[in-house]
């Protein structure tokens, strides 16, 4: 990998991968991350004013963390020192910090110390950075794919501005690929490449927001495809699949295939078919669907369609959802699959779902009932004078921890438990209570 500050002439040499050659040289060429780099945004203002303090940039691979650091160094005319936390040690950190101080004394030039995969540093290595980072020389820019609030020590976080980079959108990826096809100096502008729109869309979707993956696939496809008789290289959908080694499937996150698939997924769990549910789960994950979105749907299904027939289903579903929040793909597919199978195989009841909908309808359409006096809050001064809490019967003072009393002015039945699974026990218990003499 070449140094980020090699001359443009060197960096355009064909010996370097397309993803390296097409690295943005200025902010006009930088695509994506408008939420932090758009006009008026904090980071953009700080860069323009040359008031950069230490930064932590975190986000998925291929979203521009390293490029952003190099562009900041260019704009602020700082010396750029790059370290990879996997290969570095305390001594190298100390040497880099010492060199930054000497550079500032000799030429009044500040240093940006870029540490890639900074989450790999242990506590002692992070502590070495603290005193000088606080003084502003060197200016630390750390890059990580892990949430820094979990992977970095609190003192370092408190001394840094933290910015999250998002996965590049399909539109961002498409624009990056188009730019590389037009660029005659660094890209394929001198070649006749005709890329199919479906191939472009597929690369934009299947690279999962990673520009490097998309550019690598484009380069492999272009350089390994024999031109037609007229010299044109036809970059088709099939070629895109081969280049990225991933099959295109009918799934679009904001069109019919998305809603049809998630519908089939939920209905398969509701219908107690674990095999079908796993198939639709696999399709969504393969297509790049956000595991957190899937996890949320599993949680809802566990409550809506299983309910109290097996209360443990909601616990399992919620655990899978939380795991998908911090583990990510590919590992989170396993707990998600576990939850899907559990829910699909669990006894089913929608009694709770029907019950809350009935109650909500009553609230919406009927006159709102007042809370009975004996149930009103009696913990504050003056409540007794108002008669609040008077006559309330504390259930635990009675046999079987139950006593008949009025909890709602007009008796309503919303929850009607079924005879299925654990809910059968709930129904038997309620029936037993209702038979106790008043």
TAJOHU-V473808 format. One record per pair of residues at least 6 apart in sequence whose ideal C-beta (glycine too) atoms are under 8 Angstrom apart, sorted by the first residue. I is the first residue (numbers start at 1). J is the second residue. If there is no record, write none. Layout:
[[I,J] [I,J]]
This chain:
[[1,20] [2,10] [2,11] [2,16] [2,20] [3,82] [4,23] [4,66] [4,70] [4,80] [4,82] [5,70] [5,73] [5,80] [8,25] [11,20] [11,21] [11,23] [11,186] [12,21] [12,185] [12,186] [13,21] [14,21] [17,215] [17,216] [17,219] [18,180] [18,186] [18,187] [18,188] [18,215] [18,216] [18,218] [18,219] [19,211] [19,212] [19,215] [19,216] [19,219] [21,186] [21,187] [22,176] [22,179] [22,180] [22,183] [22,186] [22,187] [22,215] [23,67] [23,70] [24,30] [24,31] [24,64] [24,67] [24,71] [26,71] [26,74] [27,37] [27,47] [27,71] [27,75] [29,179] [30,37] [30,64] [30,67] [30,68] [30,71] [31,168] [31,172] [31,175] [31,176] [31,179] [31,211] [32,63] [32,64] [32,166] [32,168] [32,169] [32,172] [33,63] [33,64] [33,68] [33,165] [33,166] [34,41] [35,41] [35,166] [36,42] [36,43] [36,44] [36,163] [36,164] [36,165] [37,43] [37,44] [37,68] [38,44] [42,161] [43,55] [43,161] [43,163] [46,52] [46,53] [46,161] [47,72] [47,75] [47,76] [48,75] [50,75] [50,76] [52,72] [52,76] [52,112] [52,139] [53,136] [53,139] [53,159] [53,160] [53,161] [54,133] [54,136] [54,139] [54,140] [54,141] [54,142] [54,159] [54,160] [54,161] [55,69] [55,72] [55,139] [55,140] [55,141] [55,142] [55,160] [55,161] [55,162] [55,163] [56,118] [56,141] [56,142] [56,143] [56,144] [56,148] [56,152] [56,157] [56,160] [56,161] [56,162] [56,163] [57,65] [57,68] [57,69] [57,141] [57,142] [57,143] [57,144] [57,163] [57,165] [58,65] [58,143] [58,144] [58,145] [58,146] [58,147] [58,148] [58,162] [58,163] [58,164] [58,165] [59,65] [59,145] [59,164] [59,165] [59,166] [59,167] [60,145] [60,165] [60,167] [60,208] [60,209] [60,210] [61,145] [61,210] [61,212] [62,168] [62,207] [62,209] [62,210] [62,211] [62,212] [62,213] [62,214] [63,165] [63,166] [63,167] [63,168] [63,209] [63,210] [63,211] [64,165] [64,168] [64,211] [65,116] [65,143] [65,165] [66,114] [66,116] [66,143] [68,165] [69,80] [69,112] [69,114] [69,141] [69,143] [70,80] [70,114] [72,78] [72,112] [72,141] [73,79] [73,80] [73,112] [73,114] [76,110] [76,112] [77,109] [78,109] [78,110] [78,111] [78,112] [78,139] [79,100] [79,103] [79,109] [79,110] [79,111] [79,112] [80,111] [80,112] [80,114] [81,96] [81,99] [81,100] [81,111] [81,112] [81,113] [81,114] [81,138] [82,114] [82,116] [83,92] [83,93] [83,96] [83,113] [83,114] [83,115] [83,116] [84,115] [84,116] [84,117] [85,115] [85,116] [85,117] [85,118] [85,119] [85,120] [85,121] [85,125] [86,117] [86,120] [88,115] [88,121] [88,125] [89,125] [90,124] [90,125] [90,128] [93,125] [93,128] [93,129] [94,128] [96,111] [96,113] [96,138] [97,113] [97,128] [97,129] [97,132] [97,138] [99,111] [100,110] [100,111] [100,113] [100,132] [100,137] [100,138] [101,132] [101,137] [103,109] [103,110] [103,111] [104,110] [104,111] [104,137] [110,136] [110,137] [110,138] [110,139] [111,137] [111,138] [111,139] [112,138] [112,139] [112,141] [113,138] [113,139] [113,140] [113,141] [114,141] [114,142] [114,143] [115,121] [115,140] [115,141] [115,142] [115,143] [116,143] [117,143] [117,144] [117,145] [118,142] [118,143] [118,144] [118,148] [118,152] [119,144] [119,145] [119,146] [119,148] [119,151] [119,152] [123,153] [126,152] [126,153] [126,156] [127,153] [127,155] [129,140] [129,156] [130,155] [130,156] [130,159] [132,138] [133,139] [133,140] [133,156] [133,159] [133,160] [134,159] [140,160] [142,148] [142,152] [142,160] [144,151] [144,152] [147,326] [148,157] [148,162] [149,157] [149,162] [150,326] [166,209] [167,208] [167,209] [167,210] [168,176] [168,209] [168,210] [168,211] [169,204] [169,209] [170,201] [170,204] [170,205] [171,204] [172,209] [172,211] [173,203] [173,204] [173,207] [173,209] [173,211] [173,214] [174,200] [174,201] [174,203] [174,204] [176,211] [176,214] [176,215] [177,195] [177,200] [177,203] [177,204] [177,214] [177,215] [177,218] [178,200] [179,187] [180,186] [180,187] [180,188] [180,215] [180,218] [181,187] [181,188] [181,189] [181,193] [181,195] [181,218] [182,189] [183,189] [184,190] [188,222] [191,222] [191,233] [192,227] [192,230] [192,231] [192,232] [192,233] [193,222] [193,232] [193,233] [193,235] [194,232] [194,233] [194,234] [194,235] [195,235] [196,234] [196,235] [196,236] [196,237] [196,240] [198,237] [198,248] [199,235] [199,236] [199,237] [199,239] [199,240] [200,240] [202,237] [202,240] [202,241] [202,244] [202,248] [203,214] [203,217] [203,218] [203,240] [203,243] [203,244] [204,214] [205,252] [205,287] [205,288] [206,240] [206,244] [206,246] [206,248] [206,288] [207,213] [207,214] [207,217] [207,244] [208,288] [213,244] [214,244] [217,240] [217,243] [217,244] [218,235] [218,243] [220,243] [221,235] [221,239] [221,240] [221,242] [221,243] [222,233] [222,235] [225,233] [225,234] [225,235] [225,239] [227,233] [228,234] [237,248] [240,248] [241,247] [241,248] [246,286] [249,283] [249,286] [249,287] [250,257] [251,257] [251,258] [251,261] [251,283] [251,284] [251,287] [251,289] [252,258] [253,289] [258,289] [261,280] [261,283] [261,284] [262,280] [262,284] [262,297] [264,276] [264,280] [265,277] [265,280] [265,281] [265,284] [265,294] [265,297] [266,297] [266,301] [266,305] [268,274] [268,276] [268,277] [268,279] [268,280] [268,344] [269,277] [269,298] [269,301] [269,305] [269,340] [269,343] [269,344] [270,301] [270,305] [270,348] [271,344] [272,344] [272,345] [272,348] [273,344] [274,340] [274,341] [274,344] [274,345] [277,340] [277,341] [277,343] [277,344] [278,337] [278,340] [278,341] [281,294] [281,333] [281,336] [281,337] [281,340] [282,333] [284,294] [285,291] [285,294] [285,329] [285,333] [285,336] [291,324] [291,328] [291,329] [291,332] [291,333] [291,336] [292,321] [292,324] [292,325] [294,324] [294,336] [295,317] [295,320] [295,321] [295,322] [295,324] [295,325] [295,336] [295,339] [296,321] [298,317] [298,320] [298,321] [298,336] [298,339] [298,340] [298,343] [299,314] [299,317] [299,318] [299,321] [301,317] [301,343] [302,313] [302,314] [302,316] [302,317] [302,318] [302,339] [302,343] [303,314] [303,317] [303,352] [303,353] [304,350] [304,352] [304,353] [305,343] [305,348] [305,349] [305,350] [305,353] [306,313] [306,314] [306,343] [306,346] [306,347] [306,348] [306,349] [307,348] [307,349] [307,350] [307,351] [307,352] [307,353] [307,423] [308,349] [308,351] [308,352] [308,417] [308,421] [308,422] [308,423] [308,426] [309,346] [309,347] [309,348] [309,349] [309,418] [309,420] [309,421] [309,422] [309,423] [310,346] [310,347] [310,421] [310,422] [311,422] [312,342] [313,342] [313,343] [313,346] [316,338] [316,339] [316,342] [316,343] [317,339] [317,342] [317,343] [319,335] [319,339] [320,332] [320,335] [320,336] [320,338] [320,339] [321,339] [323,332] [323,335] [324,332] [324,335] [324,336] [327,335] [346,421] [347,420] [347,421] [347,422] [347,423] [348,420] [348,421] [349,417] [349,418] [349,420] [349,421] [349,423] [351,415] [351,416] [351,417] [351,418] [351,423] [352,415] [354,416] [355,414] [355,415] [355,416] [356,414] [358,414] [359,412] [359,414] [362,412] [369,408] [369,409] [369,410] [370,409] [372,406] [372,407] [372,408] [372,409] [373,387] [373,388] [373,389] [373,390] [373,391] [374,389] [374,390] [374,391] [374,392] [374,393] [374,405] [374,406] [375,389] [375,392] [375,407] [376,383] [376,386] [376,388] [376,389] [377,383] [377,388] [377,389] [378,384] [378,388] [378,389] [378,390] [378,392] [383,389] [384,390] [392,405] [393,403] [393,405] [395,401] [395,402] [395,403] [397,403] [402,433] [402,436] [404,436] [404,438] [417,423] [417,424] [417,426] [417,427] [417,430] [418,424] [418,427] [419,427]]
